């Protein structure tokens, strides 16, 4: 019974604790969305009110083989907490996700 009371006090304290302030990004809205999959591969564009932009295009590769799959090329950009606009370009295929950006470390 004593452990139940202690547990109840912890739960009450957690519920009464003030919530962390929301980030300005929490109120962001999607202002543009286009998603088209006509059987060739995915194509999508998403733009948000806080400056995030994501674009990607995909295509079927190695059609008819056991390695058949989708290869996606895309990019996304966002404004970081430091006010800098960051851009990441990427390829995602059977070799994994490979991002490239000026702010990301590069493999030699």
N, C-alpha and C positions, 0 to 999 in steps of 0.2 A: 504494500500500500504506500509506503514511504517513497519508493522509486516512482510510482505513478504520480505522486504529488510533485516530485522534482521534475519529471518529464512534462507535466502540465504547466509548470512554471516556465520551463524553457520554450514551450510552444507559445504560451501567452506573450513572452518577451519577444519572440521572433515576429509574431503577428503585429505587435505594437510598435516595432522598430520602424522608423521612417524609411520610406522607399528612397533608393538612390535617384538623384535627379536624372532625367532623361537626356540623352544626347540630342543635339539639334537634328542629327540624322534620323532619330526615331520618328520624326514627323514627316520624313521625306515621302513623296508620292511619285508614282510612275506617271510620267507625262507622255511617254511614247512607248508603244509595244507593238512589235510585228513579229510574228512567228509563222513561218511557212515551211511545211514539209510536204513537198509534192512527190515524194517517193525517191528523189535523187539524193537527198541528204538534208540535214537540218539547216535552217537559216533563221537567225533571230537577231533582233535589235531591241535593246531596252535602254531607255533614258529616264533618269529620275530628277526630281526637282532640286536635289542637292548636288548636281553636277556629275553623277556617275553615268557613264556611257559604256554599254557592252554590245559588241557586234561579233557575230560568228557565222561561218558558212561551212558546211560539211559536204562530203561527197563519198559515195561508195567506192571502195578500193578492192582490188583483187577479187572482182566479181566472179562467182562460180568456183572459186578455189576454197580450200579449207581455211585459208587466211582471210576470207572475205570479212570486211568490216567497214567502219566509217572513219574517215580522216577529217578532223575539224581544225580549221584555222580561224583565229579570232583575235580580238583585242578588247581590253577594258581600260577605262581611265577613271580616276577619281581625284578629288582634292583632299590631300592629307591634312592632319591636324596642324601641320606647319605652314599651311597655305599653298604648298607646292602641288601642281597638277602632275600626277603620276600616270604613266602609260605602261601597260604590260601587253605585249604581243605574245601569242602562243600557238603551238601546234599540239593537238592531242590525237594520238593514233595508236597503233599496235606497239609503238615504242614508248608509250607513256605520255605524260603531260610535260611539255617543255616550254616554260615561260622565258621571255627575254624582256628586260627593262633596264634603263640606265641605273636604276637604284638597286638592282638585283645583282648578286655575285654571279660571275660568269665562269663556266668551266673552261679550262685551257685546252 
